[in-house]
Amino acid sequence: MKIKIAIICILITQQFVAQSYKKIHTNAIVIDSHNDILTKMLDSKLAIDTDLKPTTHTDLARWKEGGLDVQIFSVFCTGEKANPFAYANQQMDELDSTLKRNPDKIAKVSNSKDLLKIVKQHKIAAMFGVEGGHMIENNLINLDHFFNRGARYLTLTWNNSTPWATSAYDETFTKDLPHNGLTDFGKQIVQRMNKLGMIVDISHVGEQTFWDVIHTTTKPVMASHSAVYELCPNQRNLKDDQIKAIAKNGGVIQVNFYSGFLDPNYAKKEEAFMEKHKVEADLLSKSGKSYFAVELELYAKYKTESDLMRPPFSLLMQHIEYIIKLVGVDYVGLGSDYDGIESLPLQMDDVTTYPLITKALVEKGYTSKEINKVLGGNFIRVLKANEAK
């Protein structure tokens, strides 16, 4: 009899949690600060107002299924891309065309007030984030141009440094850099962003650049898609003193979902996988495909193998909770990197899976107020704090 009662209690508890997290997720403003679908839309001629399963992680229908309310679209290219400013504008054109076709589903917003208005209309609120300072081509006028087109953050560097800011990759692996951190012009860029109301994004930047930003900015900063160095010592992740500095600055860390930034063992697994399939990888590379595209193709072809490389969902939650335990619940959010990465934690297959994070937070005992902050409230706070007065 006691066993039956215990089973009934467990079932009732599970049902309550299910109802609770779904209600919290529906009522929250869910924001993802980093999605790379624009590059695929432009280069592969894909339309997110069509069904893109299983080609991408993202499309409009799946965003709604996942309860997403706000998407910041990453405008991205590598440092080797010719005419990056023009290419960035072509990506922005792709989104603008999509918005015109779907005015009842998605709309571009330029500030926190408009964001809240569009969310209340049950549409997805869209903004741009420019991933890589090289895309302004060392010109403040181009920075203003991106802001006027709807970019609300600039990632100061990608893996490549600019003439005015050094990246995490270069500060870690490149010897004899011509400079380290922000130059005077780099500080001018940060100051101009503060004046415009454009969030300074420190994902991808080197440690010296990071500290130069912290000592220069007058507004809260953001890491649009980074994770915790203590749990995964990759140069792209944030060390404890950086996390504390962002919290002191009033900023926010939007946690990246990429397996390689969550799991310290992933890099070795990835290397072994690519070595095993080296012959195929070389053939695909010779056909003109990028290393990233080759990985995606091989991971899809050998899905059973690639799934074994993926970290558990619990590891993503560990990164989120690490930040909460270190500095508090006010300084963490979600920056998935969907459609810009080749491997995700188990269960986080695409943009329909955001509710799993809400469910896990409910199960861990967080209140609805705290969960609302993680899902989007913290980003909105930083956006408001950056808006030009």
N, C-alpha and C positions, 0 to 999 in steps of 0.2 A: 504493500500500500504506500509506504514511504517513498519507494522508488518511483511509483506512478505519479505521486504528487511532485516529486523533484523534476520529473520529465515534463510535466505540465507547466511547472514554473519556468523551466528553461525555454519552452516553446513560447510562453506568453512574453518572456523577456525579449526573445529574438524578434517576435512580432512587433513589440513596442519600439525596439531599436530601429527596425526597418521603417516603421511609420514615422518615427522621429527624424531620422536622417533625411528621408525623402522630403519631408515638410521643410526642414531647415535648408536643404539644398535649393528647393524651389523658391523659398522666400529670400535667400541670399542673393547678392549681386556677385556673380561668379566671373572673375577676370583672369585671363591668361595674357601675360605681358610679352610673350614671344612665340610666334608661329611663323615658319618659313614658307608657307604655301605660295606666296607671291612669285618666288623664283620658279617654281614648278609651273605656275599658271602661265608665266611668260615664255619660259624655255621649252616647255612641253605642250603648250597650247591647251591647257586644261581649264575648265570652267567650274568654279566651286558651286554654282547653282545647278549642277548636274550631279548624278550619283557617281562618285569617284572610288567607291569600294571595289577592289582592295588596293587600288593604285596608290592612294594617299592615305594619310591619317585624318584628313580634313575635308569636309564639304559643309554647305549650309545646313542641310538636313541633319547631319550628325552633330553639328554644334548645338542645335535645338534639342536633340535627343539627350545630349550630355548636360543640358541646363546652362550652357555658357551664355553670358549676357554681354560681355565686352571682350573684344579681341584687338590686341595691338599687333598689327601686321609688320613683320620684320622686312625691311627693305635691305637687301643684302647682295654683295658680290665679293669675290676674293680680291686681294690686293693686286693680282696680275691682270684683272679685267681692264681692257682699254675703255676709256671714256666712262668712268664709273658714275659721274654725275648724270649723264644722259641715260645710262642703263637704269639708275635708280628711278628716274622720272618715268621710264617705260613701265616699271613695276607699279608705280603709283597709278599710271594710266589704266593698268589692268584692273585694279580694284575700283577705280572710279567708274569704269564701264560696267562692272558687276553691280555696283550700287544703283546705277541708272536702270538696270534691268529688273532690280528687285527692291523697289522703294518700300514695299510693305514688309520686308524681312530684315534689311540691314541698312544702316545710315552712318555716315561719317560724322564724328563729333569733334569739337575743338576745345572743350573745357568740361569741368566736372558738372556744371549745371546742365549742359546739353546731354551729357552722358546719362545722368539720372532721368532726364526727360524721355530720352529714347528707350531706356530700359523699361520705364513705366508703360510705354507703348508696345511692349513685348517684342521689340526688335533688337537685333544685335547692334551694339554701338561699336564703331570701328575707328581706330586711330592708326597712324604709322609710327614705327620706331626705326630709325636708320642705324643699321648694324655695321659700323665701320666709319671712322672719321675720314678715311681716304676718299669717301664719296662726296665730300664737300670740296675736294680738290684745292685745299689750302686757301679757301676764299670765304670770307664771312658773308658775302652776298648770297652765296649758295646755301649757307646755313639758314639765313633768313628765308630763302626760297622754300626750303624743306619745311620750315615751321609754318609758313603760309599755306602749304599744301596739306597740312594736317599731321606733320611729324611732331610727336610730343616727347620723344627722347632721342638722343644721339649716343650710341655706344662709341666712346672716343677712339677705340681701336678695335680691329678684329685681331686675328693672329698676327697679321703684319702690323708693324709700327708705321706711324706717319712721321713726317719731318718735325712734328711738334708734340708727339706723345709716343711713349714706348709701350709695347704690348707685353702681356704675361709670357707669351711664347718667346719673344726676343730677349726679354730680360732674363729668362731662364736658360735659353739654349744658344743665343748668339753672342759671340765674343766681340769686343772692340766696337760697341755701339757708338755712333757719333755723338749721342747724348743719352741721358737717362732721365725718365720722368717727363714732366711737362716743360716745354720751353716757354719763353715769355709769350709767344704767339698762342701756345696751348692754353696758357692762363687767360689770355684774351678771349679765347673760344668759350671757356667755362664761364667767364664773366658775361659774355654776350648771351649765352644760354640762360643764365640766371635772369637777365634783364627781359628776355623774350618770354620766359615762362616755360622753357624746354628742360626736361629732366636730364641731368647728367648721369649717363649710364656707365658704371665702372666694371661691368662684365667684360672680360677679355683683357683689361688693362694690367700692366705690370705693377708690382708693389710700389715702386717709386712713383709711378704715375698716380696710383691710388692715393698715396699720402699727399702728393702735391694737390690733387683734387680736393681732398678733405680740408687742406689748409687754405684753399682758394675760394671754394664755393660759399655762397651765402644762403643757399637753399638746400633742402634735403636731396640726397642722391638716391640712386636705385641700382641694384644689380638685377638686370632684367632676366637673366637666366644663368644662375650660378648655384653651386652647392657648397658643402662643408669640407674644407681641407683636412680637418682632424679625422674625418671618417673616410676620406678618399684623397690622398695626397697628390692631386693633380694641380699643375700650375694655374689652371682655370678656376680653381675653387678658392674660397675665402678662409683665411686663417682666423683664429679666435680674436686677435687684436683688431683685425679689419671688421669683423662682425660687430664687435663692441663699438668701434668708431662709427659705423653706419647707424647703429642704434642711438648713439650720443648725438649724431647729426640729425636724427629724426627721419632717416631714410628707411628703405625696405629692401629685403633680399627675396627675390622671386626665384623659388627653387626649380632648378633644371631637372628634367626627367631622364636625361641621357645616361644609359648604363655606365659609360666610361667615366662619368663624373660622380656616380653614386657608389660603384663597386670597385674597390682597389684591385681586385683580381681580374676585372674585365679585360684590361689591355693585353694580358698574357693569353687569355682565351681567344681574343680577336686575332692576335698574331699567329697562334697555332692554327686557327681556322683558315686564315689566308694562306699560310704556308702549305697546308694540306691541299688546298684548291689552287695552288700557284699557277699551274698550267692554264686553267680556265681564266684565272684572273689576268694573266699576261695577255691572253688572246683578246679579252674584252678591253683591256687598256690600249692595245694596239689598234683597236677599232675606233679609238677616239674618245672612249668613255672616261670620265673622271674616276679617281679612286673611290670617292663616295658612291658614285653610280654603280661601280663594279661591286662594292660591298652590298648595296641594296639588292642587286640582282642575284648575287650568290646566296645571300641570307634568305631570300624568298625561295630560291631553288632548293636549298638544303634547310628547310624550315625546322625540321626536327633537331638538327644539329645547332642551329642558331638559337632556338628556344632554350636549349640547355645552357647557353652562355648568359642568358638574361638573369639579372638579380631578382630576388623576390620583391614583391610589392612593399613588404615591410621595411625594406631598406630605404625606399623613398620616404616613408613616414619617419624613419630614424633621422634623416637629414632635416626634415621639417621640425621635428621635436627637439633636435639638438639646438637649433637656433632659439626656439621658444624657451628651452631650459637655460640657455646661456644669457639671453638678453630680454626675454619676454615675448608675449604673443603679438605685440604691436609692430613687429619688424620682419614679418615673414609673409610670403604670398606664393603664387604659382606662376612659373615662367617655363612652360613645358618644353619648348624647342621642337614641338611636333613638326613633321615634314622637313626638319633640318638635321635629323639624326637617323642612324641606321638601326639602333637598338634601344628598346625601352624595357622597364621592369615588367615582369609577368603581370598580366591582367590589364596593364595600361596600353592596350593595343591601338587606341585611337581616341578622338575627342569625345566619344560617348562615355568615357570612363571616369570623368571628373567626380561623379557621385561616390565613387569608391573612397576617395579622400575624405569626403564629408562623413561617410559611414565609419571610417576608421577613427576619425576625431571624436565622433559621438561615443564610440565604443571605449575610447581612452578617457572619457569623462569630461571632455571640454564642453563648455556651455555654448548655447547658440550664439551669444554675443561674441565669444572668442572665435568661434568657427567662422562667423561672418567677417571678422577681421582678416583671417587667413585667406578666405576665398576671394576677397576683393576689397574689403574695407580699408586695409592698410595702403593699398595702391591709390585708392581715391584720396586718402589723407595726404599722401605725398604729391599727388597731382594738384590738389587744392593749394598746398603750401608753395608750389612752384609757380602757380598762375600769377602773371604780372599784376601788380597792384596799381 
